Amino acid sequence: MDRLLYVAMTGARETMQAQTVNAQNLANASTTGFRADLQSFQSLPVNGPGYASRVYGMAEGQGIDASPGPAIGTGRELDIAINGDGWIAVQGPDGNEAYTRAGDLRVDSLGLLRTGTGRPVMGNGSPIAVPPFEKIEIAGDGTITIRPLGQGPNALAVVDRIKLVNPPSVELVKGADGLIHRKDGGSAEADAGVEIQVGALESSNVNTVEAMVNLIQLARQYETQVKMMQNAEENDQASAQLMRMG
């Protein structure tokens, strides 16, 4: 009975963990540039002294779903979406370089170019600072051009170029801050082959129908594990009663 109880208990615990990941994906179904987290289950032996007669279920992260989300046109001059593979380099909360697909950019009161969540956008070696302007344009390669404040229509100035990267997906990991990081903590090289679409945003790549199906399936799995624990308790009580009768 202890085997049954242990298997059911670990199964219920890991199912709750998988449900948490699935619920997070579902909650971010409308988040700009969000990448869904992947989960899978596997059976692992319980290591330790004695005969290997115990196993437990484990929900293990399989990285992120790298498939692009649909691009939605906005017409806004600071909205960008990456065509195909690639990432926008930003400064993470720890000061190191991180990556995102969220291209809802804005210029703050200090002139720094930031994402919608407030992360500074990286240029050639540092966060991009934009001087006061009357008009701003972003080219398909990430080059930022402005018409300075008080200048004529032909007085255009190149400010910087958004750092666009495309490192191999096996080198990337999703951090607790929701941004993508290099596993080695380093910075990726700029990739001139990455192109952006201006006046559009990439939406989340979460499949809401699939996430809802997973939500129901995981709930049923959890109910099954709980019933197994109840059966183990009933079997234990029946065994104890037989022992008392003997």
Summary of the structure (lengths in Angstrom):
residues: 246
radius of gyration: 25.5
end to end distance: 19.7
largest distance: 101.7
contacts: 719
relative contact order: 0.21
helix: 27%
strand: 33%
